[in-house]
Amino acid sequence: MALSLEDKKRLVDISTQLEEHKLNNKLSYYDPYPYQKQFHNEGDENAQRLLMAANRVGKTFCGAAEMAYHLTGLYPDWWNGRQFHNPVRAWAGGESNETTRDICQKELFGQPDDPNAFGTGAVPKELIGETTRKPGVPNAFNSVMVKHVSGGNSRLGFKAYEQGYAKWMAEKLHVIWLDEEPDQSIYSQCITRTADSNGIVYMTFTPESGVTEVVANFINDIKPGQSLTHATWDDAPHLDEKVKEQILGALPPHERDLRSRGVPVLGSGLVFPISEDDLKIDPFPIPSYYKQLVGLDFGWDHPTAAVWLAYDPDTDIVYVYDVYRQRKESPIIHAAAIKARGEWIPVAWPHDGMRQDGQTSGVTLADQYRKSGVRMHYEKFSNPPAPGQEEGKGGNSVEPGIFELMTRMQTGRFKVFSNCPLWFEEFRMYHRKDGKIVAERDDLMSATRYASQSLRFARTSEVLLRSEISDNDFDPYGEF
């Protein structure tokens, strides 16, 4: 049945209204990528956050969306981050007045030099109140009032690093968003401004200046109340391979990791100066004759991490095919995750598994996992013994394992499945400072080393399924 002219006009009107609604209510249509959701939700426990990301992955709108949620109180159902139930006082800032206008202001309120674009940013148009102009900066706002769902107005001010740290003083604030990397003096002022209000400071940037003092605090010396979220081109589905290749082809080699992976220039400080592309392979079903092993690194404030290795004895190649990383959960939760990947797979674990827990009647951490059905090795981790040396006497020094992993990587005998982004996240930031490995955000790297250095205890599913509990290799807890 053909539509009448009136029906066609009605459909056009509806379509126009829908498009206008999308333009003026962008926040309602924000469907965050996993890394963006992780960044938002980290705000629940962390007052200071850094989203250190590659170019063009959506980090700036991520920052703008969070600011819009706090200004309006319109938190979505999936939100597990920090919430403010009353109007807030907030700042957004960047390197200069112009870049703050062209980046932060644009993402929040629409293209600054186009009056028709006002209200097409993250803040819904109907909630934008009074605006004041910044003197001497065309089309730039100095402050904006935003209606909060609880009643009253939130106030957002725009700042620039070029104004100097003195302009970042005096005011008490709930939220500060910094879209470009500040120097330490500016950042310190921001922390001070939010301290009395139980507020938050979050940053979204690509680390173009390398390992500055601000960046170093998050990758070398991260403290309770701080979180670092990392995102690469692989975390942004809107970037297809053709676009990535075109961009990379136009960049000088020394900028490619920075632009595509958000990795600061660490130079010779990298523990493994190996290209990710040389390690990454597409996942494949693990053959039954491959030997398998889990490396486990215990944690609480820092994550508990596990890495699953498969070893091909014919080619002498080690494959990382799965990982697990979770903080502030009990051993029984971690044990369930480990068993879900295969209860028969042996687990190598470090010396802190011998620590006794007073809340569990002195039972060691390793025994808690055993009682939960995890096939823990009968002894704590040790490096392979030297020829003629007794098993278990190889020590737990880090450097032998690093050397072995480096050798495997350089000779093509160490590969990582591409569906293990958490592993690559740690790999690209694993570095030395003053010659020593920085023991921060290295949980999966440690677990990998334990497993790699324990390959002599790896087993195949066929062998373990044929074995009897009474064999000498096993005990009632399923150890090997």
N, C-alpha and C positions, 0 to 999 in steps of 0.2 A: 504494500500500500504506500503510495507516494505521500510524502509529507507536504502539508500546505505551506504557503509562504509564511504564515503566522507561526507555525511550528518551527520552521527553520530559524526564524528570527529569535524565537524563544531559546532554542538550542545554542545559538550564537551567544545570546546574553548569558546563559548559564556557564558556558565555557569561558567567557570573558570574566565573569565573577569569580570562577574557580582560579583562574590564572592570577587575578588581582589578589585573591585571598592568599595564595602561595607566596606572592611577592611581599605582601605586608605582614605575613605571619610565618616567616621562614623557620622560626624556632619550633613550631608545631610539626614541621616536616623533617627535623634533624634526626637522622638515624645513624648514630655514631658507629664508626668502625670499632673493632675490639680494642685497639690500642687507645682510642679516644675514650671509650667507656672506662677502661682501666685507669686512665689518667684522672678522669672525673671522680671515680669511686675511691681513689687513693686519698682524696681530700678528707674523707671521714676521720682518719687517724693522723693525718700529716698536715701541719700548718704551712709547710714550705714544700713546694713541688716544682719540678723541672720537667717539661716535655722537650727533650732534645731530639730533634727530628730532621729528616731530610727535607729538601725543598719540594714544594708542591704536593705534600701528602695531606693537607688539611689541618695543619697544626694551628694556624691563626684563627680559623673559624671555630675550632675546638675551644680556643681561649675565649673567643667572643660569645659562644653559646653558653659557656659556664658563667660568664659575667652577666648575661641576660637572665639566666635562671636566678642568680642571686639578687639582681635588681628588682625582678618582678615577683619572685616567690613561686613561679610556675614550674615547679620541679616535676619531671615526668615520672611515670610509674617505675621505670627501670633505675631511677637515680638512687644510688647508695652512698653518695658523697656528702660533703658538708652541706648543711641546710641552715638558712637564716629565716626565722619565722616572722620577722618584722623588717621594716625598711632599713636599708644599709647605706652606709657612706663608703664610697669606693673611688679608686683611681685606676686609670689605664694609662700606660706610658710606653714611649719608644725613644729612639735615639734623638730625634729632633722634633720640633713642632710640626714640620711638614710630614715626616714619616708617620708620626702619631696620627695626624689627620688622615693620611692616605691609606693607612693600614687599620689601626684600631677603630677610629671613628667610622671609616667606611664599612667595616665588617659589622659594626654594631647598629649603625643608623642609615647606611646607604651611601652611594657615591656623593662626596661632598660638594662637587661643583655642578650637580644636576638637581635642581629643586624637585623635579618629578620623581627622583629616586629616594627622596626622604621617606624613611619608614620601611625600606626594603632590606634592612640588615637583620641582625639576630634579635633585636628588641622589637616586639610587635608594635606597629604604627599607632594603634589605638591607645597604647600605654605610655607613649612618649609625651612628656609634659613640656614645661618651659625650658628653653635653651638660651645660653648666653654665649656671645662670640668672644673669641680670643683676639685681643688687639694686635694688629700688625700682621696677622696670619690669615690670608683670604680663605673664606669658607670653613674655617676651623672653629670648633666649639671649645669653649673654656670649661663649661659644665652643662649637664643635662639632668633634668628631673624626670624620674620614671615612676609610674604608679605601681605600688606593691599590692598584691592581692589581699593583704591583711588590713589595708587602709593606710593612708598616708603616702608619702613619696620617698623613694630612694634618691640619692644624689650621686652622680658620677662626675668626677673631675678628670681632665686630661692633662698629663704632665710630659715633660721631655727631659732626657738626661742632660742635654746641652744647657739647661737652665742652672745646673750645678746642684750639689746635694743640699744646699741651704733651702732651696725651693721645695724640697721633699720633707721638710721638718714641720713640727708643731701640731698637725692635725691628727686626731684619733680616728682610725678607719677600721672597717670590717673586712674589706676585700681590696687587694691590689693585683692587677694583671700587668705583667711586663712582657711585651711581645718581642723585644729584641734584648740581647744580652746587656745588662747594666754593668758598670764597674762596681767594685766591692763597696765603695762608700755609699752609692745610691742604694744598693741592695740592703746594706745594714740599716739605713734610714727606714726602708720599707718594713723591715722586721720590727723595728722600734714602734712604728706607727700602728701596727696591728697587735702588739703584745698585750695591751691592756683590755682589748675587746675580744680576746680569744679569736682573733681574725686569721685570715689566710693570705699568703703571698704565693702566686704561681707565675711561672715563666714559660714562654713558648718561643723557642728559637733554634736556628741552625748554628752550631758552634764555629763560626767563621774565624774567630780569633784564636782558635786552638784551646789548649788547656790553660785558661785563665784562672785567676783565684776563685771566681764564682763557680766555674765548671769543675775545678779540682775539688772543691768542697763536696760536690755531689758524686764524683766518681772515685775520689781517693779517700775521703774522710766523711762519708755520709753518716748522719747521726739520727737517733730516734726523733720522730717528728718531721723527717725529710723523706721525700721519695723522688726517684728518677725513673721516668718512663721514656723508652726509646722507640723510635719508629723509622722505618726505611721505606723505600719505594715498594717493597714487597708487601707492606702493610696497607697500601692504598690501592684497592681494586680499580679505581677509576683511571689509573695509569696503565695503559696497555704496553706490550713489549715494543711495539714500533715507536711509540712516543719516547720510551726510555732509551732506546738505541739512538734516536735522533738527538736527544739532549746530551747523552754521554759522548756522542761523536763530536759535539761542539765544545766540549770541555777539555782543558789540559789534564793530563794524567793525574797530577798531584791534587786536583780538586774533585775527582770522581767519587771517592769514598765520602768526602764531606757532603757533596750535593745529593748523592743517591742513598746514602746510609746515615747521614747525620753524625758522622764520626769525627771528633776533633782530631787535629793533626797531632799524633802521638810520636811520630818518627821512630827512632830506634828503641823507644820505650815499649813497643809492642812485644808481648811474650811470644806470640806466634805471627811473625810478619809474612803471613801466607794469604793469598787471595782467597776470599770465600768461594769464588767460582771454581777454584781448583779442588775444593772439598765437597761442594754441594752436588748431590745426585738425586734423581727422581726415585721415590720409594718403589720397592718391589717386594713380593712375598719372600719371607726368609726361608730358604731351603732347610729341610729337616736335618741335614748333616752339618749345618753351620753350628758352631758352639756359641752358647749365649751366656751372658753374665750381666748383673746389675751392679752399678757403683752407687753407693748411698752416702750422702753427706748430711749429718744431723744439724738441725737448727731450731730456732724458736723466733727470736726477734729478726734474725736473718733467716731466709727460707731453708726448710728441709728440701733437699734436691736428690733426684735419682736419674740415672742415665742408663739406658739399655744398649748393650753392645752385642753385635753378632760378628763372629769371626769365621772367615772362610779359610780353612787349613790348606786348601789347594793353592790359593793365590797369596796367602799371608796378608789379606786385607781385613781391616777392622771397620765395621760400619756402626755408627750411632743411628739407631732407628726409632728411638722414642725417648722422651724426657718427661720429668715431672718436677714441679717446683711449687711449694706452698708454705706459707709462714703461719705461725701461731695456731697450729693444729696439733692434736694429740697423736701419739704413736699409732693408736688404733686406726685413725683416719688415714695416716700415711701408709700403714700396712695394707689397708683395704685397696688403696690405689696401686700399690706394688703387686699385690696378688692378682688384681684384675688383669694385669698384663701377662700373667702366667705364673701360677703358684710354684711350678717346678724350677723356675730360673734361680740359680744361686745368687747371693747378694754379698758383695765385698763392702766392708764398713770400717771406719777409722777408729782411732784409739779412744775418742770421747764416748764411744758406745759402751765403754766399761764404767762410765760414770753412774753412780747409784742415785736413785731418786727417792728422797725421803717420803714423798707422798705415796709411794708404791712399796712401802715396807722394805726399802733397800734393794729392790730389784734393779739390775742394771738396765740401761736403755736398750742394749742389744737383746737382752732377755725379754723385754716387753714386746719387741717385734717378733721374737721366736714364739712367744705364747700366743701371738695373734696369727701364727701360721706362716710367717715369712721364713724362707729357707736361707737363714743367715750362715755365713761361714763360721766355722768353729773357733777361729781366732781373729783378732783384730787385724787390720791391714798392715802388711809390710811389703816392701819392695822385693823383687825376686832375689834370692840369695846368690852370692857369688859362688863359682865352682868350688865344691868341697865344703861349702858353708851349710849349716843346718837350716832347714826351713823355718821361717819366722824370724830369722836373724838379719834380714836385709835392711832393717830400719825403716823409718817413715819419712825420710828426707824428700823434699819436694822436687829438687832439681833432677834426679835421675828419671822421674816420670815425665818431666817437661822435655828432657832431652829425647826420651824414647818417642813421645808424641810428635815432637818436631821432626825427628828422623822419618817417622811414618808419613807425615804430611808432605815432606819434601820428596819422598820417593813414591808418592801415589798410593800408599798402603793404608790410608786413613780417610774415610769418607763419611759424610753426614747427610741423612735424608733431608730433603728440602722442606718437609713438613715439621721441622723442629726449629721454629723461629726463636724460641727462648734460648736455645743453645747458641745460635749465631749472635744473638743480642749480647750474651756474655763474652763470647769469643772476640768480638770486635773491640771490646773495651778492656780486655785482659792485658794489663801492661805493668811495666816496672817503673819504679821511682827510685832514683839513686842506686840503681842496680838491684833493688829488691822488689819482688812481686807484690803488688798492692792487693791486700786481702780484703777487697770490697767487691760485692756483686760477682763473686767467683764460685758460687755454690755448685753450679753445673760443671764448671771447669774442674773443681776438686773431685766431684763424683766421677767425671770422665777419667781422671788420672788414677783414681782407686781401681776402677774397672780395668783400664788398659794395663796397669801394672799387676793385675791379678788374673790375666788371661790363662795362666797355668791351671786355674781352678774352674774355667768355663766348661760347660757341659752341653750336650745335645739333648733334645727332647726325647729322642729314641733311647738313649742310654738311661736317662733318669726314669722313664716310664717302665723300663725293663727291670730296674733295680728293686731290690727288696729292702724294707726298712731295717732288716737285721744286718745288711752289709756294713762293713766297717766305715764306709764313707758317710753313713747317715746315722742320725739319732732320732729319738721320738719327736723332737721339735722340727725335724726335716732339715737339719743342717747338712752341710757337705764338708 
